[in-house]
């Protein structure tokens, strides 16, 4: 059952609600489990305790991710009014569109 939507477009939601939605999304995302099951074991030496090392690596990964996303959200908040300007938004959409068309053309013209 999906989470109920809060507010309307443009209305900010409370931080607690946003955090809960993010946690639920991450916990239900099978890609996260696959990442840890496939990526972390290659960093554990045969003589090391597997569970303890896995926990340490997971905590380090989560710590780096939290810092990265927090800094990114602060920067997005700081530049929100600039990014919302019509000229900037139009330029970003144009550049993104050109990149997507270029990538599509590259895939279509690839001779494999």
N, C-alpha and C positions, 0 to 999 in steps of 0.2 A: 504494500500500500504506500503510495508516494506521500511525501511530507506535504502538508498544506502550504499553499503559497501565502506569504505575508506581504501585505501592502499592495500597492499598484506600481506600475512602472514609474520609476523615478523616486518613489518613497523609500527612504532608507529603512533597513531592518535593524533590529537590535543586535549588538555584537554577540550576545549569547546564542541567539537564533542562528546567526551566520556561522558561528563556531560549530554548533550542533549539526547543521546541515553539512558542513565540510567534513566533520568526523564520520558521520554516517556514510557519506559518499566515499571516503577513503576506505572505511572498513568493509564496505560492500563491493569494492573494486577488486576484481580478481588479479589485475595486473600488478598490484602492490605485492600480493602473496607470491606471484610468480617471480617478481623481481628479487625478493629475498630468498626464495628457494633456488634460484639459478645463479644469482650474482654473488651472494655472500659466501657460499662454500668454497669458492676458489681462493678466498683470502684466509682460509683456516688451514694451517699446517697440519700434517698427520699427527704430530705429537701433542697438539694443543687440545684443551677441553672444548668440545664442539659447542655445547650449550652456552657456556660462559662467554666464549669468544663471539658467538652469534648475537648474544644479548648486547655485548659491548659495541659491536659493529652496528647493530640496529639502533641503539641509543645515539651513537655518533651520527648516523644517517638522519634520524629524526631531529636531532639538535641542529645540524647544518640546514636541513629543510625549513625548520621553524625560523631560523635567523634569515635565511634567504627570502622566504615569503613575507616575513614581517617588513624587511627593508623594501621589498618590491611594493608592498601595499602602502607604505609610507610615501614612497616616491610617486606612486599613482595618485595618492591623495593630494600630494603637494602640487602636482601638475594637472589636477583634474580640470580646473577652469581653462587652462591653456589647451588641453586635449579636447575639450568639449567645444571649442571655437569652431565655427563652420569651416573656415579655411583650412585649419589643421586637420579636422576630421575628413574633409574632402581629399586632402593631399594623402593622408594615411590610407584611405580607401582606394585611391587611385594607384598608389604604389603597391598595395597588397594585391589588387586586381591584376596589375601588370606582372607581378611575380607569379601569381597563380596561372595566368595564361602562358607565361614562359615555361613553367614547369610542365604544364599539360602538353605544350608543343614539343618539349624535349622527350616526354614519354611517348607521344604519338610518332615522332620521327626516329626514335631509337630503332636501329636495325636488327635487334635480337629476335 
